[in-house]
């Protein structure tokens, strides 16, 4: 099977709290099938909590510091852009044939099969739930033409709300792409960084800057000359403000806020899963250190005390 690296970001206490649960869930359901990498900006290395380091070690996660590069003499992004960390990490080299980025606010709840999902010459992602930002067809046209391409004729249907149609537009919480490419021009991560950098600095789309990662991603795929595989929704299932559907066998839950994770059926199992992977003592310490971020409801805390 093709080798796979799954990577995510450690930057600040909240993302650390999320990443501890993410790493444990990936190991619990996939054992040692995948290499796990946690990228942290060099400026944030000293801020990593001791419990975070210990949990990553227990889950066999390699912590990788990275620096923010300059591109053609300019910073990677025009101003502070936290979402840019995923793009910077995606552009870094990895030894595996497949790389998969996961947002830190994700919890794995079933075995994964990225080897079958990410084929040569392709990237994969789940269509966005909503058409976020003010991305009219005129703005898509401006983005693609800036790089010498026409807006694709393909239209995808958003998964929730009014189910609007749009040129390819994805939730950037899970992105799978190939590392075994012929050149940097075919490497999605490297082209994504160049694309988002140039849009941010030169295209004047300040109103949509929050969603720069999502806007630039499909453009980068076209520039890389790679096909986009629409991944099944269960590989990036958004549970925010969503009722549980027993007919949906989700593999990756994108919970956004911890209250949504605790309310989902797997929520009460999280302490058991964490204890299984890092031990009861470290799990109890993690819940104590990150208690403010986890924001357990009172009845959940009593359950957690019995479990850990």
C-alpha positions as CSV (number, residue, x, y, z in Angstrom):
1,X,0.0,0.0,0.0
2,X,1.1,3.6,-0.6
3,X,2.5,5.2,2.5
4,X,0.4,7.9,4.1
5,X,1.3,10.8,6.4
6,X,-1.5,12.6,8.3
7,X,-0.6,16.1,9.5
8,X,-2.3,18.8,11.6
9,X,-1.4,22.0,13.3
10,X,-0.3,22.8,16.9
11,X,-0.6,26.6,17.5
12,X,-1.9,27.9,20.8
13,X,-3.7,26.2,23.7
14,X,-7.0,25.6,21.9
15,X,-5.5,23.8,19.0
16,X,-3.3,21.8,21.4
17,X,-6.4,20.7,23.3
18,X,-8.0,19.7,20.0
19,X,-4.9,18.0,18.7
20,X,-4.6,15.7,21.7
21,X,-8.0,14.3,21.0
22,X,-7.4,14.1,17.3
23,X,-4.1,12.2,17.7
24,X,-5.6,9.7,20.2
25,X,-8.6,9.1,18.0
26,X,-6.4,8.5,14.9
27,X,-4.3,5.9,16.8
28,X,-7.3,4.3,18.5
29,X,-9.1,3.5,15.2
30,X,-6.0,3.1,12.9
31,X,-3.3,1.8,15.2
32,X,0.1,2.5,13.5
33,X,-1.2,2.4,10.0
34,X,-0.4,6.1,9.4
35,X,2.5,8.4,10.2
36,X,1.3,11.3,12.2
37,X,2.9,14.8,12.1
38,X,2.1,17.8,14.2
39,X,3.4,21.1,12.7
40,X,4.1,24.0,15.0
41,X,5.3,27.5,14.0
42,X,8.8,28.1,15.4
43,X,7.5,31.0,17.3
44,X,5.1,28.7,19.2
45,X,7.4,25.9,20.1
46,X,8.2,27.2,23.6
47,X,4.4,27.6,24.2
48,X,3.7,23.9,23.8
49,X,2.3,22.6,27.1
50,X,4.1,19.7,28.7
51,X,1.0,17.6,28.5
52,X,0.8,18.2,24.8
53,X,4.3,17.0,24.2
54,X,3.7,13.9,26.4
55,X,0.4,13.1,24.6
56,X,2.0,13.5,21.2
57,X,4.8,11.2,22.3
58,X,2.4,8.6,23.6
59,X,0.5,8.6,20.3
60,X,3.8,8.4,18.3
61,X,3.2,11.8,16.7
62,X,6.3,13.6,15.4
63,X,6.3,17.3,16.3
64,X,7.7,19.4,13.4
65,X,8.6,23.1,13.9
66,X,8.4,25.2,10.8
67,X,9.4,28.7,9.8
68,X,7.3,31.1,7.8
69,X,9.1,31.7,4.5
70,X,9.4,34.7,2.3
71,X,8.2,34.3,-1.2
72,X,9.8,36.6,-3.8
73,X,11.0,38.8,-1.0
74,X,7.5,39.1,0.7
75,X,6.0,37.3,3.7
76,X,3.9,34.3,2.8
77,X,0.7,36.3,3.7
78,X,0.0,40.0,3.5
79,X,-0.9,40.1,7.2
80,X,-1.7,37.8,10.1
81,X,-3.5,34.8,8.8
82,X,-3.8,31.8,11.2
83,X,-5.4,29.6,8.5
84,X,-2.2,30.0,6.6
85,X,-0.5,27.5,8.9
86,X,-2.2,24.6,7.1
87,X,-1.0,25.9,3.7
88,X,2.5,26.5,4.9
89,X,2.6,22.9,6.4
90,X,1.1,21.4,3.2
91,X,4.0,22.9,1.2
92,X,6.6,21.2,3.4
93,X,8.3,17.9,2.2
94,X,7.2,14.5,3.5
95,X,8.6,11.1,2.8
96,X,5.2,9.4,2.2
97,X,3.5,9.0,-1.1
98,X,0.3,10.5,0.2
99,X,-0.3,13.4,2.6
100,X,-3.5,14.2,4.3
101,X,-4.2,17.4,6.2
102,X,-6.7,17.4,9.0
103,X,-8.0,20.4,10.9
104,X,-7.3,20.1,14.6
105,X,-11.0,20.3,15.5
106,X,-11.6,16.8,14.0
107,X,-12.2,13.5,15.7
108,X,-11.7,10.2,14.0
109,X,-14.5,7.7,14.8
110,X,-13.8,4.7,12.4
111,X,-10.9,3.1,10.5
112,X,-9.7,5.2,7.5
113,X,-8.6,4.2,4.1
114,X,-6.7,7.1,2.5
115,X,-4.6,4.7,0.4
116,X,-7.7,4.0,-1.7
117,X,-9.1,7.5,-1.6
118,X,-6.1,9.5,-2.8
119,X,-5.1,8.2,-6.3
120,X,-2.1,9.3,-8.4
121,X,-2.7,12.5,-10.3
122,X,-5.5,13.5,-7.9
123,X,-6.3,15.4,-4.7
124,X,-9.4,14.7,-2.7
125,X,-11.6,16.8,-0.5
126,X,-15.2,17.0,0.6
127,X,-17.5,19.6,-0.9
128,X,-18.3,22.5,1.5
129,X,-21.5,22.5,3.4
130,X,-22.2,26.1,2.6
131,X,-20.9,28.7,0.0
132,X,-19.1,30.8,2.5
133,X,-17.7,34.2,1.5
134,X,-18.9,36.4,-1.4
135,X,-17.7,34.2,-4.2
136,X,-19.8,35.2,-7.1
137,X,-19.0,33.7,-10.5
138,X,-17.3,37.1,-11.3
139,X,-14.9,36.6,-8.4
140,X,-14.2,33.0,-9.4
141,X,-13.5,34.3,-13.0
142,X,-11.2,36.9,-11.6
143,X,-9.3,34.3,-9.5
144,X,-8.8,31.8,-12.3
145,X,-8.0,34.4,-14.9
146,X,-5.3,35.9,-12.7
147,X,-3.4,32.6,-13.2
148,X,-4.2,32.3,-16.9
149,X,-7.1,29.8,-16.5
150,X,-10.8,29.7,-17.2
151,X,-13.2,28.9,-14.4
152,X,-14.1,25.2,-14.7
153,X,-17.5,24.3,-16.1
154,X,-17.9,21.8,-13.4
155,X,-20.4,22.7,-10.7
156,X,-20.7,21.1,-7.3
157,X,-23.7,21.3,-5.0
158,X,-23.2,22.5,-1.4
159,X,-24.1,19.9,1.2
160,X,-26.4,21.9,3.4
161,X,-28.6,25.0,3.5
162,X,-30.0,26.0,0.1
163,X,-27.7,23.5,-1.6
164,X,-26.3,26.1,-3.9
165,X,-24.3,25.2,-7.0
166,X,-20.8,26.5,-7.4
167,X,-17.5,25.9,-9.2
168,X,-15.5,23.4,-7.2
169,X,-15.4,24.6,-3.6
170,X,-14.3,22.4,-0.7
171,X,-14.2,22.2,3.1
172,X,-10.4,22.6,3.7
173,X,-10.6,20.6,7.0
174,X,-9.5,17.4,5.2
175,X,-7.4,17.5,2.1
176,X,-5.6,14.5,0.6
177,X,-2.9,14.9,-2.1
178,X,0.1,13.1,-3.6
179,X,3.8,13.6,-2.7
180,X,5.0,11.3,-5.5
181,X,4.8,13.9,-8.2
182,X,7.2,14.8,-11.0
183,X,7.9,18.4,-10.0
184,X,7.0,21.2,-7.6
185,X,4.6,22.4,-10.3
186,X,2.6,19.3,-9.7
187,X,2.7,19.4,-5.9
188,X,-0.6,20.6,-4.6
189,X,0.9,21.9,-1.3
190,X,3.6,24.0,-2.9
191,X,1.2,25.3,-5.6
192,X,-1.5,26.1,-3.0
193,X,1.0,28.2,-1.1
194,X,2.1,30.1,-4.2
195,X,-1.6,30.6,-5.2
196,X,-2.8,31.8,-1.9
197,X,0.2,34.1,-1.5
198,X,-0.4,35.8,-4.8
199,X,-4.1,36.1,-4.3
200,X,-3.6,37.6,-0.8
201,X,-1.0,40.1,-2.0
202,X,-2.0,41.0,-5.5
203,X,-5.7,40.2,-6.2
204,X,-7.4,42.6,-3.8
205,X,-10.0,40.2,-2.3
206,X,-9.9,41.5,1.2
207,X,-13.6,40.8,1.8
208,X,-13.0,37.1,1.3
209,X,-9.7,36.8,3.2
210,X,-11.1,34.6,5.9
211,X,-11.9,31.9,3.3
212,X,-8.6,32.4,1.3
213,X,-7.6,28.8,1.9
214,X,-10.9,27.5,0.4
215,X,-10.9,29.9,-2.5
216,X,-7.3,29.2,-3.5
217,X,-7.5,25.4,-3.1
218,X,-9.4,24.5,-6.3
219,X,-7.5,27.1,-8.3
220,X,-4.2,25.5,-7.1
221,X,-5.6,22.1,-8.2
222,X,-6.2,23.4,-11.7
223,X,-2.7,25.1,-11.7
224,X,-1.2,21.8,-10.6
225,X,-3.0,20.0,-13.5
226,X,-4.4,17.4,-11.1
227,X,-7.9,16.0,-10.9
228,X,-10.1,16.5,-7.9
229,X,-11.8,13.5,-6.4
230,X,-15.0,14.4,-4.4
231,X,-14.4,12.5,-1.2
232,X,-17.4,11.0,0.6
233,X,-19.0,13.3,3.1
234,X,-18.2,10.8,5.9
235,X,-14.5,11.7,5.6
236,X,-15.2,15.3,6.8
237,X,-18.7,15.2,8.4
238,X,-19.6,18.6,9.9
239,X,-21.7,18.0,13.1
240,X,-22.0,21.6,14.1
241,X,-25.8,22.4,14.4
242,X,-26.6,19.0,13.0
243,X,-28.8,16.3,14.5
244,X,-27.4,12.7,14.7
245,X,-28.5,10.5,11.9
246,X,-27.9,6.8,12.6
247,X,-27.9,6.0,8.9
248,X,-24.7,8.1,8.4
249,X,-21.6,6.1,9.2
250,X,-19.2,9.0,9.5
251,X,-15.5,8.3,9.7
252,X,-14.2,11.8,10.5
253,X,-16.3,14.2,12.6
254,X,-15.6,17.9,12.1
255,X,-17.0,19.4,15.3
256,X,-15.8,23.0,15.3
257,X,-16.9,23.6,18.9
258,X,-16.3,21.1,21.7
259,X,-20.0,21.3,22.7
260,X,-21.0,19.7,19.5
261,X,-18.5,16.8,20.0
262,X,-19.8,16.1,23.6
263,X,-23.4,16.1,22.3
264,X,-22.7,13.5,19.6
265,X,-23.1,9.8,20.5
266,X,-19.3,9.3,20.5
267,X,-18.8,12.2,22.9
268,X,-19.1,10.2,26.1
269,X,-16.5,7.7,24.7
270,X,-13.8,10.3,24.2
271,X,-12.3,9.9,27.7
272,X,-12.1,6.2,27.2
273,X,-10.4,6.6,23.8
274,X,-7.9,9.1,25.2
275,X,-7.1,6.9,28.2
276,X,-6.6,3.9,25.9
277,X,-4.0,5.7,23.9
278,X,-2.1,7.8,26.4
279,X,-2.9,6.2,29.7
280,X,-5.4,7.2,32.5
281,X,-2.9,9.5,34.3
282,X,-2.0,11.6,31.2
283,X,-5.7,11.7,30.1
284,X,-6.7,13.0,33.5
285,X,-3.9,15.6,33.3
286,X,-5.0,16.7,29.8
287,X,-8.6,17.2,30.9
288,X,-7.4,19.3,33.8
289,X,-5.0,21.5,31.8
290,X,-7.4,22.0,28.9
291,X,-10.6,22.1,31.0
292,X,-11.4,25.7,29.9
293,X,-11.2,24.8,26.3
294,X,-13.0,21.4,26.5
295,X,-15.9,23.1,28.4
296,X,-17.5,19.9,29.5
297,X,-21.2,20.2,30.5
298,X,-21.7,19.3,34.2
299,X,-23.3,15.9,33.6
300,X,-20.4,15.0,31.2
301,X,-17.8,15.9,33.8
302,X,-19.3,13.5,36.2
303,X,-19.1,10.8,33.6
304,X,-15.6,11.8,32.7
305,X,-14.5,11.5,36.4
306,X,-15.8,7.9,36.5
307,X,-14.0,7.0,33.3
308,X,-10.6,8.5,33.8
